[in-house]
Structure formats: structure tokens, C-alpha cells
Amino acid sequence: MNGLEWGRGELWPWLLALPAVWALLWLLLDRGRVAFARYGAAPTTPVARPLWRALRLTLLLGLGFGCWLDPRLGDEVVAVERRGLDVVFCLDTSRSMLARDMLPSRLERARRDIVSVLPELEGGDRVGLVVFAGEARLWIPLTHDVASFEGLLDEVDTEVVKTGGTDLGKALRKALEVVDLDNAATTVVVLSTDGEDLAGVGQQAATELKDKGLIVYAVGYGSALGSKITVADGDREQFLKDRAGDEVVSRMDPESLRQLAAVTGGEFLRADATALPLVDLHRKRLLPMQKRAYDAGEEKDKQARYQWLLLPLVLMLLLEIAFAGGRHR
């Protein structure tokens, strides 16, 4: 047996007020006795002395407060079942995400948005991360460890995928490899990109995910007007140029992202239209979703012992009620 613990142990100093409660009750009860004597009105049946009646009432209050403090003694093993969603983030790491039409850059803003939604997740939720450009790579498998997920997310930059371009189709197909298709109804894919589907196969891949019962939500970063792409050149920065020597202008393609998400029954969100798009998405769309149930094993917990105080409390209360209409009225 382990030591006695209290679920609300920080409130135990209130027990020190019981003597004051007893004194107050005694004064109130004795005041009635004095009033009877003063006006010459004697009770027709014997009445309990104020001292002892106040003591019994104080003891009842003390036992009730002790039950509320939640005494616990000894360990018990309880089965724990958790519920949650699987959320796979597909993060565009192509060089077009270095454009600064969203400060400090599209990529950094996308990473911050992912971080912002992590505290919103419930204990049973799992998160995974696919990074992509011209190729797709699993960066973080599905995990409950949100802290480790955030640490690995901090390491993501435009160098994690060497192949240039933006292939949304490969990103979605890599996400399809990651998820547990038996729990497709409780899984979502969140695509964060500037929407330049250069390979043109994003919608085809979205159709494949729809056939498996998966929903894709797309979040677009950048502006439709476009922005030049700033890249490092030694100690300096310069604008990215194409093979012809012209400066590259990257534009977000909202229409293709909207159509891609609609194929699966998802939605398209513009990151420039709200401060925290993923938090809004989680609260409005993900929280109401059905959660998968899984057996999280067993946990040890302290066994409740409030019954030890509740039993004498009930017995004393019954005695108080029984004598209320008799000689101790």
C-alpha cells in the first residue's frame, strides 16, 4: 500500500476553520435557548444541548469536506481508451516557397501555422509530415509525440528535398502511403503549398485519395499577383533567375487548389485571409469529425477511498434526522 494522497490536497487548510464553524453554530443554537428562557417559553420536549448539537453538525461538515478532498490510497490498474484523428501535413519546400509576399517567407509562415495548431490537438491525435518539391519524402511518421514533431519541423528548409519543382501529386501519394486506410474516416490530409502544380497531376492524385475515403484540405500561401524569389548567394541575397536569365516570379494558384480540395470533399483556405488558418480549420472542421478509438493499454492510478468518510457521514446524518422529531428536537 502506498501513502495516503488527496485529490484536492491543496485545500486541506480549510479544515482549520472547523473550530470557528463549531463556535459559530454553538452561538447560534445557544442564542435560541437564551431567547426561550428570556421570554419564559419552555420547549414541550427536551432539546439537545447547543454544545453537543453544534459539535455533531460540525463533524458532519468536516466529514463532507473530507470526502470532497478526494482521499486516495493504494494503486489500481485501469484500462485507458483514447480517441483521436490522424492528421498528415504535406508541406511544400520548393524554392518558390522562399518568396516574401508573406513575411518572413511563405515557407516560414507555413511552418508557423503548423506549430500554431499543435496545442489544439487532443491527446489521442497523431500527426505526421510529408515534405515535397519535385519529389516527396516522409519526414515525420504519424506520432503522438507533438514535442518531437515540432522539433523535427524546425529542421525543414528548402534543402530537405533536392529535386526541384512542385509535384502535388507525389505529395498526396506519399501521404496515402503513410496513413492507415482502415481508419480513413478519421484521417485528414492538409496540403500547405503555393499551389503551382507544375506537374499537373495533383487532381488525379486527389481522386485516388477520395477513392480511399480520405479528405484533403488545401492551404494556399502567397498572392495571386506573384512575388520574386529571394535566394542566398554567399553573404548576399539575390532574386532567383531562370535559365534565360530572367527573374522568376511565383504566383499562388488558388483555383487549382480549390478544385483539388473539392475533389475529396475538402476545402481551400487562403493563408493571407486569416491569421491562423490551420487553427480555424481544426476548430470548424476537424473537431466535429468522428474520432477513432484505440486501446492505449493500462495505467496505474490511486484508488479512491472517499467511502471511508462517506459511510460515517451517512450514518450520522440518519441519526440526526431520526432524532430531529423526537426528544432531541
SULQUIWO-V116515 format. One record per run of one state. SS is the DSSP state (alpha for helix, beta for strand, coil for the rest). FROM is the first residue (numbers start at 0). TO is the last residue. Records with the same first field share a line. If there is no record, write none. Layout:
BEGIN
SS=FROM-TO ; FROM-TO
END
This chain:
BEGIN
coil=0-3 ; 6-7 ; 39-48 ; 68-69 ; 84-84 ; 92-93 ; 98-104 ; 118-124 ; 132-134 ; 143-144 ; 153-166 ; 178-179 ; 193-200 ; 211-213 ; 220-225 ; 228-228 ; 233-234 ; 239-239 ; 241-245 ; 247-247 ; 250-252 ; 264-266 ; 273-275 ; 286-290 ; 304-305 ; 324-328
beta=4-5 ; 70-83 ; 85-91 ; 125-131 ; 135-142 ; 186-192 ; 214-219 ; 226-227 ; 229-232 ; 235-238 ; 240-240 ; 246-246 ; 248-249 ; 267-269 ; 291-303
alpha=8-38 ; 49-67 ; 94-97 ; 105-117 ; 145-152 ; 167-177 ; 180-185 ; 201-210 ; 253-263 ; 270-272 ; 276-285 ; 306-323
END
